[in-house]
Amino acid sequence: MNQLDMKDRNAIVTGGAAGIGLAIAGVPFAGVLTAIMFALCIAQIGPILVLLGATAWGYYSLGAGWGTFLLVWALVVGLMDNFLRPVLIKRGADLPLLLIFAGVIGGLVAFGIVGIFVGPVVLAVAYTLLDDWASEGMPAGTEPTGGAEGT
């Protein structure tokens, strides 16, 4: 069995958490809605469309208490993706988490949705090249020039 890639893991966690919230609130057809949210997460759209519809239905049918619960749950699950994606990218690369998070946010700002994937890759390549260049050191037999040593 193949390992799940980052997108699939993110979809499982985000879609599952959203489905749990729907089941707790008593939304009918929570299983079907969870499957739809999972498909939307795989497509990189996210579960927020279904959750906002369920929230509106919750306010109308279940009352203000459950509607508010669904609204808060939708915000938590919607924002969870922004923090879960860098953590999952970190598991696949040996890079600092702050660098990956900056790449995701910076890529999103610079390139839009595609930048979520382009930003961390560009920063990872730049970081790896800079790290290799800095770790090479100076060639053997050369001394740093300048300074007041030996004068």
Stockholm file with secondary structure:
# STOCKHOLM 1.0

chainA/1-151         MNQLDMKDRNAIVTGGAAGIGLAIAGVPFAGVLTAIMFALCIAQIGPILVLLGATAWGYYSLGAGWGTFLLVWALVVGLMDNFLRPVLIKRGADLPLLLIFAGVIGGLVAFGIVGIFVGPVVLAVAYTLLDDWASEGMPAGTEPTGGAEGT
#=GR chainA/1-151 SS CCCCCHHHHHHHHHHHHHHHHHHHHTCTTHHHHHHHHHHHHHTTSCTHHHHHHHHHHHHHHTCHHHHHHHHHHHHHHHHHHHHHHHHHHHHHSCSCHHHHHHHHHHHHHHHGGGHHHHHHHHHHHHHHHHHHHHHHCCCTTCCCCCSSTTC
#=GC SS_cons         CCCCCHHHHHHHHHHHHHHHHHHHHTCTTHHHHHHHHHHHHHTTSCTHHHHHHHHHHHHHHTCHHHHHHHHHHHHHHHHHHHHHHHHHHHHHSCSCHHHHHHHHHHHHHHHGGGHHHHHHHHHHHHHHHHHHHHHHCCCTTCCCCCSSTTC
//
